[in-house]
Structure formats: structure tokens, C-alpha cells
Amino acid sequence: MIQRDVQTDGLIHRVLESGPTDGPLVLLVHGFPELGVSWRAQVAALAEAGFHAVAPDMRGYGGTRAETGFTILHLVGDMVDLVRALGRDGCVVVGHDWGAPVAWHCALMRPDLFTAVAGLSVPFQPRRPKGPPTPAMAAISKRAGLGDLYITRFQAPDAHKPFDADPATALRKMFFAYDGATADGEQSTGFLTPGVDLLDSIADAATLPPWMSPEHFREYVDAFSAAGFARPLDWYRSLDRNWELTAWLQDRRMDQPSLFIVGERDPVRHYAGAHEAGLKDWLTDLRGQHVLPGAGHWLQQERPDEVNRLLLGFLQSL
């Protein structure tokens, strides 16, 4: 397994890579606040099975620096560029958390290039025809008396500053609050009372999850201390712009083979789970939809053996 930089048309991508160079290519797309190394167990397992596994640091994260361009068109374009830079004309794309919407949109926009797709933790969410998402999120939360969804708070131009002030504490709290081993009352629901930000809503006594070694945690702390959280939060601040740019995808379905995996205790299900029930209406060749008992949000790290088994079964069926 190696880590190296790959020059594409627009970026220098830091990637974690293993497996035979002539094996079928699988791209593994991380989410927030993660890095390509979050897929280390999957890169190893896929390589052993004969696949060429590549997990990039995404635009604005870790070793892949960028100051502009965080719409879904940029993010899908990055993956198209990376496939070409790796000398391939097709691949399977797998995404977790924010990486899942990127993977779903890779399949929607370039079905010729992304021949199969898998999403972890975040189901495909079709474009809402009645208007952009963040005002709708705010209105739904207000009607339900739930407070503000953290995603609407992330729209503020300075929302990254509490994270940048103490990256180690921010990361420790985030990994703790969305982990399956964390007790119900200590997990984040994603909804915030007025005047309380996301990090303040998580107990100061938050500990690292059982699967997170101090050495692995240091990789995240070093990366986010160097690059900051502003660019990752720009992904969230592009949500309404994404809605404007994707009218041409309205009502489009994915015909490629697809897979979805989610943790039973994933807090994201509080605000994205409603889309799980209708997945087969949008993924016409959905070959598996799995809920992992007791698992939280960080699936590929919390439950590497189960995720590897499901991914390999899916890939070997193609």
C-alpha cells in the first residue's frame, strides 16, 4: 500500500493506493471530516482480491489542496479527471458520508465511466423540484420544533472557525458523537438549540471511538491542523448552488448496479433516513440494501470486516 500524489487536469490528488495496476479500478471517496486513509482496511482487502483500489484525499482535504470550486460538478469532475490520470476508461465508485452524494452523482452524470456505484451511510437523495435544500431544511426543522440542523448552521461564512480553533478537540468530538459505540444520550442528533453550536452540543468528556488508535487519530489532527476546515465546510456551503446546477438531472435514475450500506445507529438517519425506503425507485439495479446492527456512522472504520465482505460480494457479482 502506497501514498502518492497524482496530477490531474486541475489538482494534485494525494491518494492511498494498492492492488494490481491492471485490476478493476475501484475509487473510494471519503466524507467529512475524513481523509483517504479512512479507507485503509478496504484498500487492503480489495487489493488482496485483485482490485486496484484508490482512495483520494478529496478536494480541500489533507494532501489535496484547493481554494475554490466545491460544487458537485467540481467534485464529480475531479473523479473523472482522476480516473483518466490513472489511465483507465471506467471504474466502480464507492462513497461514504459526503463521498456518497459524490459517488451517486458520478453515476448519474457519467454512467459511461462509472459502471457501478455503492454508497455508505448517506442514501441517494433526489433533487427536490420545489426549491433549494437549505431553506427547506430550516423550515422543516422549525415546524418540527427540533432546532437548527447543523447543515444550516454550516452555511455561515465563519462556521469553520470553532473547528479551526482546536482541531484535535473538534475531531475527537465529531468521531465520538457519530459512533455506534456511543450511548444514545451522547450521540448527536444533528439538531441544535439556539445559541449552541455543534461542537458545544457534544460533551467535553468525549473520547476516541474504540476503533480509533492514537496514531490514526494523529493523521487526522495533523492534516486538519495544516489545511483547516474552511474548504471542507465549503462543500456544505455549495448545497444550494448544487441545486441550481443540477436541474438537468431532475428525475434521472441510475441503471448501473448499486449497493447501499448504513449503520443501524447512524445519527444521520435522523435527517436522511427517510430516503432509504425509496432507494429502489431511483436505483433500478439495487443489488443490496444493508443495515448493520449496532453500527454508527463511520462504517468502513467501525465495521471493516462487514463492509469489506459486502463490498467484495457486490464487486465480484459485477
N, C-alpha and C positions, 0 to 999 in steps of 0.2 A: 504494500500500500504506500503510495507516494502523495505528497502535496506539491503542486507546481502551479505556475502561472500560465494561462493560455490567452494569447492575444486574439481578440475578435475584432470586428469592424469598429466597435465603439468603446470597448473596455478591455482591461486586463483582468481576466477572471482567475481568482485563486480557487483551485479545485482539489478535492480529495479523490483519488483515482486508484482503481485496481482492476485486475482481470485481463484476460487475453485481448489484445487490441483488435483482433478480428471477431471477437464475440459480439453477440447482440448488445447494442448500446442501451443503457438504462440511465436516465437523468434523475437525480434525487434532489428535490427542491425544498429547502428549509423555510421555516416561518419566523415569527417574532417571539422572543428575542433569541434567535438561534444562529447557527453557523453551519457550514458544510460538515463539520466534524460531528454534528448531531446524528449523522447517518453512518458513523463508523462501523457499527455492527452489521448494517445492511450492505455496505460496500464490501466487507469481508465475505459475507455469506453469498452474495451474488457473484463475486469473483470466483469463489470456490466452485460454484455451479456452472461456470463457463461464460458468465455475462461480463461485459465491460461496463463497470459501474463508475459513474462520475457524479460527485456531489459538490456543486459550486457554492462558494460564498456568494450570495445574491447581491445585486446592485445596491451599493451603500452600506454593505455589511463587511466586517472583517477585512480580508485582503483584497476585496473588490471595491475600490473606491470610486465614487461618483458624487457629484454635487447637484446634478439636475436630472430630470427625466424619470419620474417614478409612477407614471400611469401604467395601466395594464398593457397598453400597446408597447411601451418600452420593455416591460418585464418579459412579455412573450417574445418580443424581438430579440432580447438578449439570449433566450434559449434557442431560437432559430440560428442566431449567429454562432452560438457555442457548438451546436450540432455540426454546422458546416466547418468550423475551425477544427473539430475533431475528425474531419474527413469522412463524415457519414451523410447519408441521404434519408435517414429515418431512425426513429428510436421510440422507446417506451418512456413516458414521463410520469413520475410519481411525486406528489407534493404533500407536505404536512403544514397545518395551520395556514398562514398566508400563502405558503407554497402550494396548497391545494387549489385555491382560485387561479393561481398562475397555471397549474397543470391543467385544470378544466378548460381554461381559455386557450392554452396551447392546442388542445384537442379541438375546440370549437373553431379556432381561426385557421389552423393549418393541419387538417386531417390527413393531408398527403404526407406530412413529415412526422407527425406524432401518431403512431399507428395503434397505440393502446394507452390507457390512462388509469392511474389509481390515485385516490385522494384519501388522506388520513385526517381525521378529526373535524374537518370542515366540509360539509356536503356541497354539491353544486347548488348555487342559488341563482335561479333565472333572473334576468333583468326585469326590474319592476317597471311596467309601462307608464305608471301614473306620476312619476317624478323621481328625482334623485334620492339616494338612500338615507343620507344623514338627517334631513328634516323628518323623514318618515320614522326613523329610529327614535328621534327625540319626541315626536308626537305619541308614538305607541307607548314609550316608557312613561310619559306624563299621564296618559289616560289610565294606565295600569297602576299608577302610584308607586312605581319601582325606583324612582330617582333617575339619574342620568346613566346611560350606558357608557362605559369608558371610551368607546369608539367615538362618541360625540364629543367627549372631553378632549380626545386626541386631535380634534380639528383646530384647536387653539395654536397659534404660531409658536408659543413658548411651552407647549405641553411636554417637550423633551427635557426641559431644564431640571425637574426633580430627579430624573433618571441620570442625567449627566453629573449631578452634584455628588452622587455616591453610587457609581456603577455596581460595586460589589453588593451593596445592600439592595439595590433595585433588582438585580438579577436573582439574588437569594430569595427575595420575597415573591417574585414572579414564578419561579420554578416551584416554590413551596405551595403557593395559593392555587395552582392549577394541577397539582399532582394527585394521583389516585390514592396515595398513602395518607394524605392529609385528611383530618377529620372533617365531617360535614360543616360544622360551625366555623371552621377556619379556612375552608376553601373560599375563593372569591366567586361571587355570582356574576360579576361583571357590571353590576348596577351600583351606583354611588349616591350617597346622600349629599345634599347641597353643602358646599364648603369643604368636602373631604375628597382628596384626590385618590387615585388608585393605590399608590404606594402607602399612603396613610391609612387606607382601609384594611391593610394586611398587618398582622401582629408583628411587632418588632422582634419577638422571640422566634420568628420563622426560621426553620432550619433547612439545610440542604436535603433534597429527597434521598431516599435510600440508594438509588441508582447513581447518584452524582458524587463521584470521588472529588476530593480537594484538587487533584491535578487536573481533572476535566473541567471543573469549575474555573480554575485559573485561566484556562484557554478562553473562556467567555469574558472573564473580567479584563484580561489583557486586551482582547480585541475591542470591546466596547469602550474601554478607557482610552484607547488610541483613536478610534473612529467616531465615537459618540453615538447618541440615539436620535439625532435630528433627522438623518436621512432615512432610517427605518420608520420613523413616525410619518415621514413624507409619503410613505405608501398609504397610510390611513388618510392623510390629508388630500390624497388624489381620488378618493372614492366617488365624489360627485362628478369630478371630471371624467372618471371612467364611465359613469352612466351616460354622459354626453357623447363620449367617443364610441360607444358600442350599440347605438341604435340599429346598426346594420346586422347585429346578431340577435335581435329580438325574435324569440320563439324558435331559434335554431336548436336542434337536438344533436347529441353525439351518437354516432353509429359505431364508433370503434369499441372493441372490448374494453370493459371498465370494471373497477373494483372500488369499494368504499369500506373503510375500517374506522371505528370510533370506540372510544373508551366509555364504558357504562357510566362512570363517574366524572366524565369530562364536563367542567363548568361551561364550556362553550355551547353545550346542548341547551342551556337556559335561553340562549338567544339565537341559535342557528339550528337547533334540533328539529324545528317544525319542518324543515326542508328534507329531512331524512325519509319521511313517509312517501314522498312523491318522486323519489330519485328515478325509479324505473320509467317514469313518464318522460324524462329528459335524457336518460342514458339507455338507449334502445338495446344495447348488448351488455347489460349489467350482469356480470358473472358471479358476483359475490357481494353481500352487504352484511358486515360482521360487527357485532357489539362485543367487546372484550370485557368480561365480568370484572368489576372492581378497578378497572384501569382508569386513569385520568387523561390528561391532555397530551402529555409528552410521549406518545405511544411508542415511537421507534426506539426510545431510550428506556422507557419504563418496562416494556414488554418485547424486547428484541427477538426472542425466540419465536413468540407467537406471530409477530409481524413478519419475520423472515419466512416462516412457514407459509403464511397466507400469500405473501408476495411471490415466493417461488412457485407455489401451486398455480397462481394466476399466470405468471410468466411462462411457465412450462406448458400451459394449456394453449398458448397462442400459436 
